[in-house]
Amino acid sequence: MSMSTTAQPSTESKEHRLKRYLRERAEDGELYFKGKFIADDVGMSPKEIGALMVKLSESATDLEIEKWSYTSATTWRVEPA
């Protein structure tokens, strides 16, 4: 196994990182965002964020996650459950 393979964060840690970020940003109410605008904040690509958002929308019990609109990229709406 190469060092670059072992140094990669797991999908689970990325999911937890994204969920923590969303919880913190949405604690005062609704949050609307596009993955490409938070990619640097969470250290992931917009594509990774999109895939994790679909997963979180089905599994996160403490957040309401909804695909809001699509104009050049998906806009997501997040609020505390």
Summary of the structure (lengths in Angstrom):
residues: 81
radius of gyration: 13.1
end to end distance: 41.2
largest distance: 44.1
contacts: 205
relative contact order: 0.20
helix: 53%
strand: 23%
